[in-house]
Amino acid sequence: MTRDDVNAFCATLPGAEVSAPFGPGHDIWKVGDKIFAAMGAQGVGVSVKCADVPTAEMLREAGPFEKAPYFHRSWVLAPFGAVERDEVEHRIRLSYDIIVSKLPKKVQAQLSGGV
């Protein structure tokens, strides 16, 4: 999976917006102003949030996920070319869902098409 593939997938998620708050070359995907996926200027992979630290540790130990630079231990980096597309999309979707679940109910309702 490439950076372009990740950007295309993230763009399909309701309410997802991309920005570059850390400078040019950084693609930071947010929902409700909270980050769910991030790609640095080096372009080595995509960082995503896991449900908790043990899950992130398990993914790193099992490989090929790595520690996500600059993020909490509950985040992992999926290196481009080392993780299958389906798995990367699954991890992005889980990260997105984790972030959405922590947003105010009113924002969640707007994302799901409610009032």
N, CA, C and O atoms as a GROMACS GRO file, in nm:
protein
  460
    1MET      N    1   0.086  -0.117   0.000
    1MET     CA    2   0.000   0.000   0.000
    1MET      C    3   0.090   0.123   0.000
    1MET      O    4   0.193   0.126   0.067
    2THR      N    5   0.051   0.224  -0.074
    2THR     CA    6   0.131   0.345  -0.086
    2THR      C    7   0.065   0.461  -0.012
    2THR      O    8  -0.048   0.449   0.037
    3ARG      N    9   0.135   0.572  -0.002
    3ARG     CA   10   0.082   0.694   0.057
    3ARG      C   11  -0.046   0.737  -0.015
    3ARG      O   12  -0.144   0.773   0.050
    4ASP      N   13  -0.044   0.732  -0.147
    4ASP     CA   14  -0.163   0.769  -0.224
    4ASP      C   15  -0.281   0.677  -0.193
    4ASP      O   16  -0.394   0.722  -0.182
    5ASP      N   17  -0.253   0.548  -0.179
    5ASP     CA   18  -0.358   0.452  -0.144
    5ASP      C   19  -0.418   0.484  -0.006
    5ASP      O   20  -0.540   0.482   0.011
    6VAL      N   21  -0.332   0.515   0.090
    6VAL     CA   22  -0.379   0.550   0.225
    6VAL      C   23  -0.464   0.676   0.220
    6VAL      O   24  -0.571   0.682   0.280
    7ASN      N   25  -0.415   0.777   0.149
    7ASN     CA   26  -0.492   0.901   0.138
    7ASN      C   27  -0.628   0.877   0.073
    7ASN      O   28  -0.728   0.933   0.117
    8ALA      N   29  -0.632   0.795  -0.031
    8ALA     CA   30  -0.758   0.765  -0.099
    8ALA      C   31  -0.854   0.691  -0.005
    8ALA      O   32  -0.973   0.720  -0.003
    9PHE      N   33  -0.802   0.596   0.072
    9PHE     CA   34  -0.887   0.522   0.164
    9PHE      C   35  -0.939   0.612   0.276
    9PHE      O   36  -1.058   0.611   0.306
   10CYS      N   37  -0.851   0.689   0.337
   10CYS     CA   38  -0.892   0.778   0.446
   10CYS      C   39  -0.998   0.878   0.400
   10CYS      O   40  -1.089   0.913   0.476
   11ALA      N   41  -0.988   0.923   0.277
   11ALA     CA   42  -1.083   1.021   0.223
   11ALA      C   43  -1.225   0.964   0.214
   11ALA      O   44  -1.321   1.041   0.206
   12THR      N   45  -1.240   0.832   0.216
   12THR     CA   46  -1.373   0.771   0.208
   12THR      C   47  -1.444   0.765   0.343
   12THR      O   48  -1.563   0.737   0.348
   13LEU      N   49  -1.373   0.790   0.451
   13LEU     CA   50  -1.432   0.778   0.584
   13LEU      C   51  -1.511   0.904   0.620
   13LEU      O   52  -1.462   1.015   0.600
   14PRO      N   53  -1.632   0.889   0.672
   14PRO     CA   54  -1.718   1.004   0.701
   14PRO      C   55  -1.650   1.106   0.794
   14PRO      O   56  -1.601   1.072   0.902
   15GLY      N   57  -1.650   1.231   0.751
   15GLY     CA   58  -1.595   1.340   0.832
   15GLY      C   59  -1.444   1.349   0.835
   15GLY      O   60  -1.389   1.436   0.903
   16ALA      N   61  -1.375   1.261   0.763
   16ALA     CA   62  -1.229   1.262   0.764
   16ALA      C   63  -1.176   1.381   0.685
   16ALA      O   64  -1.225   1.413   0.576
   17GLU      N   65  -1.075   1.446   0.742
   17GLU     CA   66  -1.012   1.561   0.678
   17GLU      C   67  -0.861   1.548   0.691
   17GLU      O   68  -0.810   1.502   0.793
   18VAL      N   69  -0.791   1.588   0.585
   18VAL     CA   70  -0.645   1.583   0.586
   18VAL      C   71  -0.590   1.723   0.606
   18VAL      O   72  -0.648   1.821   0.559
   19SER      N   73  -0.477   1.731   0.676
   19SER     CA   74  -0.409   1.858   0.695
   19SER      C   75  -0.259   1.831   0.708
   19SER      O   76  -0.215   1.716   0.711
   20ALA      N   77  -0.183   1.938   0.715
   20ALA     CA   78  -0.038   1.926   0.730
   20ALA      C   79   0.010   2.018   0.843
   20ALA      O   80   0.088   2.109   0.818
   21PRO      N   81  -0.038   1.995   0.966
   21PRO     CA   82  -0.002   2.085   1.076
   21PRO      C   83   0.146   2.081   1.116
   21PRO      O   84   0.195   2.172   1.183
   22PHE      N   85   0.215   1.977   1.074
   22PHE     CA   86   0.356   1.963   1.109
   22PHE      C   87   0.448   2.002   0.994
   22PHE      O   88   0.569   1.978   0.999
   23GLY      N   89   0.391   2.062   0.890
   23GLY     CA   90   0.469   2.110   0.778
   23GLY      C   91   0.443   2.031   0.651
   23GLY      O   92   0.374   1.929   0.653
   24PRO      N   93   0.500   2.080   0.541
   24PRO     CA   94   0.480   2.015   0.411
   24PRO      C   95   0.528   1.869   0.412
   24PRO      O   96   0.628   1.836   0.475
   25GLY      N   97   0.454   1.785   0.342
   25GLY     CA   98   0.493   1.645   0.332
   25GLY      C   99   0.434   1.556   0.439
   25GLY      O  100   0.448   1.434   0.432
   26HIS      N  101   0.368   1.614   0.538
   26HIS     CA  102   0.302   1.536   0.643
   26HIS      C  103   0.154   1.531   0.612
   26HIS      O  104   0.089   1.635   0.598
   27ASP      N  105   0.099   1.412   0.600
   27ASP     CA  106  -0.044   1.394   0.578
   27ASP      C  107  -0.104   1.345   0.709
   27ASP      O  108  -0.082   1.230   0.749
   28ILE      N  109  -0.180   1.431   0.775
   28ILE     CA  110  -0.240   1.399   0.904
   28ILE      C  111  -0.391   1.393   0.885
   28ILE      O  112  -0.454   1.494   0.853
   29TRP      N  113  -0.449   1.276   0.905
   29TRP     CA  114  -0.592   1.256   0.888
   29TRP      C  115  -0.661   1.266   1.024
   29TRP      O  116  -0.621   1.203   1.121
   30LYS      N  117  -0.766   1.348   1.026
   30LYS     CA  118  -0.840   1.372   1.150
   30LYS      C  119  -0.989   1.352   1.127
   30LYS      O  120  -1.040   1.364   1.016
   31VAL      N  121  -1.057   1.321   1.236
   31VAL     CA  122  -1.203   1.323   1.240
   31VAL      C  123  -1.238   1.394   1.370
   31VAL      O  124  -1.188   1.359   1.476
   32GLY      N  125  -1.324   1.495   1.360
   32GLY     CA  126  -1.357   1.573   1.479
   32GLY      C  127  -1.235   1.637   1.543
   32GLY      O  128  -1.228   1.646   1.666
   33ASP      N  129  -1.140   1.681   1.463
   33ASP     CA  130  -1.015   1.744   1.509
   33ASP      C  131  -0.922   1.651   1.586
   33ASP      O  132  -0.832   1.698   1.655
   34LYS      N  133  -0.944   1.521   1.577
   34LYS     CA  134  -0.858   1.422   1.645
   34LYS      C  135  -0.792   1.334   1.540
   34LYS      O  136  -0.858   1.288   1.447
   35ILE      N  137  -0.663   1.310   1.554
   35ILE     CA  138  -0.586   1.232   1.458
   35ILE      C  139  -0.622   1.083   1.467
   35ILE      O  140  -0.631   1.026   1.575
   36PHE      N  141  -0.643   1.022   1.349
   36PHE     CA  142  -0.662   0.876   1.344
   36PHE      C  143  -0.560   0.808   1.253
   36PHE      O  144  -0.542   0.687   1.263
   37ALA      N  145  -0.493   0.883   1.166
   37ALA     CA  146  -0.388   0.826   1.079
   37ALA      C  147  -0.290   0.937   1.046
   37ALA      O  148  -0.329   1.052   1.026
   38ALA      N  149  -0.162   0.901   1.041
   38ALA     CA  150  -0.059   1.002   1.014
   38ALA      C  151   0.054   0.943   0.932
   38ALA      O  152   0.099   0.830   0.954
   39MET      N  153   0.098   1.023   0.834
   39MET     CA  154   0.213   0.984   0.753
   39MET      C  155   0.311   1.100   0.753
   39MET      O  156   0.276   1.213   0.719
   40GLY      N  157   0.434   1.071   0.792
   40GLY     CA  158   0.536   1.173   0.799
   40GLY      C  159   0.598   1.202   0.664
   40GLY      O  160   0.573   1.132   0.566
   41ALA      N  161   0.680   1.305   0.660
   41ALA     CA  162   0.745   1.348   0.537
   41ALA      C  163   0.840   1.241   0.482
   41ALA      O  164   0.865   1.238   0.362
   42GLN      N  165   0.892   1.154   0.568
   42GLN     CA  166   0.984   1.049   0.522
   42GLN      C  167   0.912   0.946   0.436
   42GLN      O  168   0.975   0.876   0.357
   43GLY      N  169   0.780   0.934   0.453
   43GLY     CA  170   0.702   0.843   0.370
   43GLY      C  171   0.730   0.696   0.391
   43GLY      O  172   0.727   0.618   0.296
   44VAL      N  173   0.758   0.657   0.517
   44VAL     CA  174   0.792   0.516   0.543
   44VAL      C  175   0.671   0.429   0.574
   44VAL      O  176   0.679   0.307   0.564
   45GLY      N  177   0.558   0.492   0.611
   45GLY     CA  178   0.439   0.414   0.645
   45GLY      C  179   0.333   0.503   0.705
   45GLY      O  180   0.345   0.626   0.705
   46VAL      N  181   0.229   0.439   0.756
   46VAL     CA  182   0.118   0.511   0.818
   46VAL      C  183   0.108   0.470   0.965
   46VAL      O  184   0.114   0.352   0.999
   47SER      N  185   0.093   0.570   1.052
   47SER     CA  186   0.076   0.545   1.195
   47SER      C  187  -0.073   0.548   1.228
   47SER      O  188  -0.147   0.635   1.182
   48VAL      N  189  -0.115   0.451   1.310
   48VAL     CA  190  -0.256   0.440   1.349
   48VAL      C  191  -0.267   0.407   1.497
   48VAL      O  192  -0.175   0.350   1.556
   49LYS      N  193  -0.379   0.443   1.555
   49LYS     CA  194  -0.406   0.417   1.696
   49LYS      C  195  -0.462   0.277   1.714
   49LYS      O  196  -0.542   0.231   1.632
   50CYS      N  197  -0.420   0.211   1.819
   50CYS     CA  198  -0.476   0.081   1.857
   50CYS      C  199  -0.568   0.100   1.977
   50CYS      O  200  -0.569   0.207   2.039
   51ALA      N  201  -0.643  -0.002   2.010
   51ALA     CA  202  -0.737   0.006   2.121
   51ALA      C  203  -0.667   0.033   2.254
   51ALA      O  204  -0.722   0.099   2.342
   52ASP      N  205  -0.546  -0.021   2.268
   52ASP     CA  206  -0.472  -0.005   2.393
   52ASP      C  207  -0.325  -0.040   2.371
   52ASP      O  208  -0.286  -0.085   2.264
   53VAL      N  209  -0.244  -0.019   2.474
   53VAL     CA  210  -0.101  -0.046   2.465
   53VAL      C  211  -0.073  -0.195   2.442
   53VAL      O  212   0.011  -0.227   2.358
   54PRO      N  213  -0.140  -0.289   2.514
   54PRO     CA  214  -0.112  -0.431   2.488
   54PRO      C  215  -0.137  -0.472   2.343
   54PRO      O  216  -0.062  -0.553   2.288
   55THR      N  217  -0.241  -0.418   2.281
   55THR     CA  218  -0.266  -0.450   2.141
   55THR      C  219  -0.153  -0.400   2.053
   55THR      O  220  -0.106  -0.472   1.965
   56ALA      N  221  -0.110  -0.278   2.076
   56ALA     CA  222   0.002  -0.222   1.998
   56ALA      C  223   0.129  -0.304   2.019
   56ALA      O  224   0.202  -0.331   1.924
   57GLU      N  225   0.156  -0.343   2.142
   57GLU     CA  226   0.274  -0.424   2.172
   57GLU      C  227   0.268  -0.558   2.100
   57GLU      O  228   0.368  -0.605   2.046
   58MET      N  229   0.150  -0.620   2.100
   58MET     CA  230   0.134  -0.749   2.032
   58MET      C  231   0.161  -0.735   1.882
   58MET      O  232   0.228  -0.819   1.823
   59LEU      N  233   0.108  -0.628   1.821
   59LEU     CA  234   0.131  -0.606   1.678
   59LEU      C  235   0.278  -0.584   1.648
   59LEU      O  236   0.330  -0.635   1.549
   60ARG      N  237   0.346  -0.509   1.734
   60ARG     CA  238   0.490  -0.486   1.713
   60ARG      C  239   0.570  -0.615   1.730
   60ARG      O  240   0.660  -0.643   1.651
   61GLU      N  241   0.536  -0.693   1.831
   61GLU     CA  242   0.608  -0.819   1.855
   61GLU      C  243   0.585  -0.918   1.741
   61GLU      O  244   0.677  -0.989   1.702
   62ALA      N  245   0.463  -0.922   1.688
   62ALA     CA  246   0.430  -1.014   1.579
   62ALA      C  247   0.491  -0.968   1.448
   62ALA      O  248   0.514  -1.048   1.357
   63GLY      N  249   0.516  -0.836   1.436
   63GLY     CA  250   0.572  -0.779   1.315
   63GLY      C  251   0.471  -0.780   1.202
   63GLY      O  252   0.372  -0.853   1.210
   64PRO      N  253   0.492  -0.705   1.101
   64PRO     CA  254   0.598  -0.610   1.076
   64PRO      C  255   0.569  -0.468   1.128
   64PRO      O  256   0.639  -0.373   1.092
   65PHE      N  257   0.465  -0.453   1.214
   65PHE     CA  258   0.437  -0.322   1.270
   65PHE      C  259   0.552  -0.276   1.357
   65PHE      O  260   0.623  -0.357   1.416
   66GLU      N  261   0.568  -0.145   1.364
   66GLU     CA  262   0.678  -0.084   1.440
   66GLU      C  263   0.623   0.020   1.536
   66GLU      O  264   0.505   0.054   1.532
   67LYS      N  265   0.711   0.070   1.622
   67LYS     CA  266   0.673   0.181   1.710
   67LYS      C  267   0.647   0.303   1.623
   67LYS      O  268   0.726   0.335   1.534
   68ALA      N  269   0.538   0.371   1.649
   68ALA     CA  270   0.505   0.492   1.573
   68ALA      C  271   0.582   0.609   1.633
   68ALA      O  272   0.558   0.646   1.748
   69PRO      N  273   0.673   0.668   1.555
   69PRO     CA  274   0.752   0.780   1.608
   69PRO      C  275   0.662   0.896   1.652
   69PRO      O  276   0.566   0.931   1.584
   70TYR      N  277   0.696   0.955   1.765
   70TYR     CA  278   0.629   1.075   1.818
   70TYR      C  279   0.491   1.051   1.875
   70TYR      O  280   0.428   1.145   1.924
   71PHE      N  281   0.440   0.928   1.870
   71PHE     CA  282   0.307   0.899   1.920
   71PHE      C  283   0.314   0.815   2.048
   71PHE      O  284   0.417   0.755   2.080
   72HIS      N  285   0.202   0.813   2.119
   72HIS     CA  286   0.187   0.731   2.240
   72HIS      C  287   0.211   0.583   2.206
   72HIS      O  288   0.203   0.543   2.090
   73ARG      N  289   0.241   0.505   2.307
   73ARG     CA  290   0.268   0.362   2.288
   73ARG      C  291   0.150   0.282   2.234
   73ARG      O  292   0.166   0.168   2.193
   74SER      N  293   0.030   0.342   2.234
   74SER     CA  294  -0.088   0.273   2.181
   74SER      C  295  -0.100   0.290   2.029
   74SER      O  296  -0.198   0.246   1.969
   75TRP      N  297  -0.001   0.354   1.968
   75TRP     CA  298   0.002   0.372   1.822
   75TRP      C  299   0.108   0.281   1.762
   75TRP      O  300   0.209   0.251   1.826
   76VAL      N  301   0.085   0.238   1.638
   76VAL     CA  302   0.184   0.158   1.564
   76VAL      C  303   0.203   0.219   1.425
   76VAL      O  304   0.116   0.290   1.374
   77LEU      N  305   0.316   0.188   1.367
   77LEU     CA  306   0.347   0.228   1.230
   77LEU      C  307   0.338   0.104   1.142
   77LEU      O  308   0.402   0.002   1.170
   78ALA      N  309   0.259   0.113   1.035
   78ALA     CA  310   0.250   0.007   0.935
   78ALA      C  311   0.341   0.048   0.819
   78ALA      O  312   0.304   0.135   0.740
   79PRO      N  313   0.460  -0.012   0.808
   79PRO     CA  314   0.552   0.027   0.702
   79PRO      C  315   0.495  -0.005   0.563
   79PRO      O  316   0.439  -0.112   0.541
   80PHE      N  317   0.512   0.090   0.471
   80PHE     CA  318   0.466   0.066   0.334
   80PHE      C  319   0.541  -0.053   0.276
   80PHE      O  320   0.662  -0.066   0.291
   81GLY      N  321   0.467  -0.141   0.210
   81GLY     CA  322   0.526  -0.257   0.145
   81GLY      C  323   0.546  -0.376   0.235
   81GLY      O  324   0.577  -0.485   0.187
   82ALA      N  325   0.530  -0.358   0.366
   82ALA     CA  326   0.552  -0.469   0.459
   82ALA      C  327   0.422  -0.526   0.515
   82ALA      O  328   0.421  -0.637   0.569
   83VAL      N  329   0.314  -0.451   0.503
   83VAL     CA  330   0.184  -0.494   0.557
   83VAL      C  331   0.084  -0.499   0.441
   83VAL      O  332   0.078  -0.407   0.360
   84GLU      N  333   0.007  -0.607   0.435
   84GLU     CA  334  -0.091  -0.624   0.328
   84GLU      C  335  -0.195  -0.512   0.329
   84GLU      O  336  -0.230  -0.460   0.435
   85ARG      N  337  -0.241  -0.476   0.212
   85ARG     CA  338  -0.340  -0.368   0.196
   85ARG      C  339  -0.462  -0.387   0.286
   85ARG      O  340  -0.505  -0.293   0.353
   86ASP      N  341  -0.519  -0.509   0.287
   86ASP     CA  342  -0.638  -0.534   0.369
   86ASP      C  343  -0.612  -0.507   0.516
   86ASP      O  344  -0.696  -0.451   0.586
   87GLU      N  345  -0.495  -0.545   0.563
   87GLU     CA  346  -0.459  -0.524   0.703
   87GLU      C  347  -0.441  -0.375   0.733
   87GLU      O  348  -0.485  -0.328   0.837
   88VAL      N  349  -0.377  -0.302   0.643
   88VAL     CA  350  -0.359  -0.157   0.662
   88VAL      C  351  -0.496  -0.088   0.667
   88VAL      O  352  -0.521  -0.006   0.755
   89GLU      N  353  -0.582  -0.122   0.573
   89GLU     CA  354  -0.716  -0.062   0.572
   89GLU      C  355  -0.792  -0.097   0.699
   89GLU      O  356  -0.862  -0.013   0.756
   90HIS      N  357  -0.780  -0.221   0.743
   90HIS     CA  358  -0.845  -0.264   0.867
   90HIS      C  359  -0.794  -0.182   0.986
   90HIS      O  360  -0.874  -0.136   1.068
   91ARG      N  361  -0.664  -0.164   0.995
   91ARG     CA  362  -0.605  -0.089   1.107
   91ARG      C  363  -0.645   0.059   1.102
   91ARG      O  364  -0.670   0.120   1.206
   92ILE      N  365  -0.650   0.116   0.982
   92ILE     CA  366  -0.694   0.256   0.969
   92ILE      C  367  -0.840   0.267   1.015
   92ILE      O  368  -0.875   0.360   1.088
   93ARG      N  369  -0.924   0.175   0.972
   93ARG     CA  370  -1.066   0.178   1.008
   93ARG      C  371  -1.083   0.162   1.159
   93ARG      O  372  -1.165   0.232   1.219
   94LEU      N  373  -1.008   0.071   1.220
   94LEU     CA  374  -1.015   0.055   1.366
   94LEU      C  375  -0.972   0.183   1.436
   94LEU      O  376  -1.036   0.225   1.532
   95SER      N  377  -0.864   0.244   1.390
   95SER     CA  378  -0.815   0.369   1.448
   95SER      C  379  -0.922   0.477   1.438
   95SER      O  380  -0.951   0.547   1.535
   96TYR      N  381  -0.981   0.489   1.320
   96TYR     CA  382  -1.089   0.585   1.297
   96TYR      C  383  -1.204   0.559   1.395
   96TYR      O  384  -1.255   0.652   1.458
   97ASP      N  385  -1.246   0.433   1.407
   97ASP     CA  386  -1.358   0.397   1.495
   97ASP      C  387  -1.326   0.428   1.642
   97ASP      O  388  -1.414   0.473   1.715
   98ILE      N  389  -1.203   0.405   1.683
   98ILE     CA  390  -1.161   0.436   1.821
   98ILE      C  391  -1.175   0.586   1.846
   98ILE      O  392  -1.229   0.627   1.950
   99ILE      N  393  -1.128   0.666   1.754
   99ILE     CA  394  -1.135   0.811   1.769
   99ILE      C  395  -1.280   0.858   1.767
   99ILE      O  396  -1.320   0.940   1.850
  100VAL      N  397  -1.359   0.808   1.674
  100VAL     CA  398  -1.500   0.848   1.666
  100VAL      C  399  -1.573   0.813   1.795
  100VAL      O  400  -1.657   0.891   1.842
  101SER      N  401  -1.542   0.698   1.854
  101SER     CA  402  -1.612   0.656   1.976
  101SER      C  403  -1.587   0.750   2.093
  101SER      O  404  -1.665   0.752   2.188
  102LYS      N  405  -1.481   0.829   2.087
  102LYS     CA  406  -1.447   0.922   2.194
  102LYS      C  407  -1.498   1.064   2.168
  102LYS      O  408  -1.485   1.152   2.254
  103LEU      N  409  -1.555   1.085   2.052
  103LEU     CA  410  -1.610   1.217   2.019
  103LEU      C  411  -1.744   1.236   2.088
  103LEU      O  412  -1.810   1.138   2.124
  104PRO      N  413  -1.786   1.361   2.107
  104PRO     CA  414  -1.918   1.385   2.164
  104PRO      C  415  -2.027   1.316   2.082
  104PRO      O  416  -2.016   1.305   1.959
  105LYS      N  417  -2.132   1.271   2.149
  105LYS     CA  418  -2.242   1.199   2.082
  105LYS      C  419  -2.302   1.279   1.968
  105LYS      O  420  -2.341   1.222   1.866
  106LYS      N  421  -2.310   1.409   1.984
  106LYS     CA  422  -2.368   1.494   1.878
  106LYS      C  423  -2.282   1.486   1.751
  106LYS      O  424  -2.336   1.478   1.640
  107VAL      N  425  -2.151   1.489   1.768
  107VAL     CA  426  -2.059   1.480   1.653
  107VAL      C  427  -2.070   1.340   1.591
  107VAL      O  428  -2.072   1.327   1.469
  108GLN      N  429  -2.077   1.237   1.674
  108GLN     CA  430  -2.091   1.101   1.623
  108GLN      C  431  -2.218   1.088   1.539
  108GLN      O  432  -2.216   1.026   1.433
  109ALA      N  433  -2.325   1.146   1.586
  109ALA     CA  434  -2.452   1.139   1.514
  109ALA      C  435  -2.441   1.209   1.378
  109ALA      O  436  -2.496   1.160   1.279
  110GLN      N  437  -2.372   1.320   1.373
  110GLN     CA  438  -2.355   1.392   1.246
  110GLN      C  439  -2.274   1.308   1.148
  110GLN      O  440  -2.302   1.309   1.029
  111LEU      N  441  -2.174   1.236   1.198
  111LEU     CA  442  -2.091   1.152   1.111
  111LEU      C  443  -2.169   1.034   1.054
  111LEU      O  444  -2.143   0.989   0.942
  112SER      N  445  -2.263   0.986   1.132
  112SER     CA  446  -2.341   0.870   1.086
  112SER      C  447  -2.467   0.909   1.011
  112SER      O  448  -2.549   0.824   0.978
  113GLY      N  449  -2.482   1.040   0.984
  113GLY     CA  450  -2.597   1.085   0.909
  113GLY      C  451  -2.717   1.120   0.994
  113GLY      O  452  -2.823   1.153   0.941
  114GLY      N  453  -2.701   1.114   1.128
  114GLY     CA  454  -2.810   1.151   1.218
  114GLY      C  455  -2.815   1.301   1.238
  114GLY      O  456  -2.745   1.376   1.170
  115VAL      N  457  -2.899   1.344   1.331
  115VAL     CA  458  -2.913   1.487   1.358
  115VAL      C  459  -2.844   1.522   1.487
  115VAL      O  460  -2.845   1.638   1.527
   0.00000   0.00000   0.00000
